[in-house]
């Protein structure tokens, strides 16, 4: 097996592995916890079940149809780009970074595409269940992304004397995210640190 074939196989295995782990965690949380339930692991780490309609870390910026469509197009482009770069000779580290980003995006696409079709949406403290196809809480492409990792590392109250933020409670780090988000973030950070001079060719 030549280098190009090895890279293609490694990228496929890594990408599918990331998606499988991401989905396994999400399904376990979705079918084992009720919405907004929290499991305290340590003082600075919780499993907190939330759902969102938006982008990474729970941000909600764009229309849901647009966001899901954009994700699909972006993943298709990234898969094409990775295949193109492998054919032209790709650095192993760069391949891993791009695969992590692509697989993470694909993992969240799966939620958006199908979760509304296959899960119900009972009120807390009832736990969601898998339901027959098409009888879930939403339509195709309108499912909600499952998030669960919460790291409230440091908390404090701002002094009341400060303008605008005085007296407010502050939490660092407050976003709630999933394995797919972490894969995307790690891939992007590694690209910035080690491949910031590399451009699309």
Secondary structure by P-SEA (a helix, b strand, c coil): ccaaaaaaaaaaaaaaaaaaaaaaaaaaaaacccccccccccccccbbbbbbcccccccccccaaaaaaaaaaaaaaaaaaaaaaaaacccaaaaaaaaaaaaaaaaaaaaacccccccccccccbbbbbccccccccccccbbbbbccccccbbbbccccccccccbbbbcccccccaaaaaaaaaaaaaaacccccccc
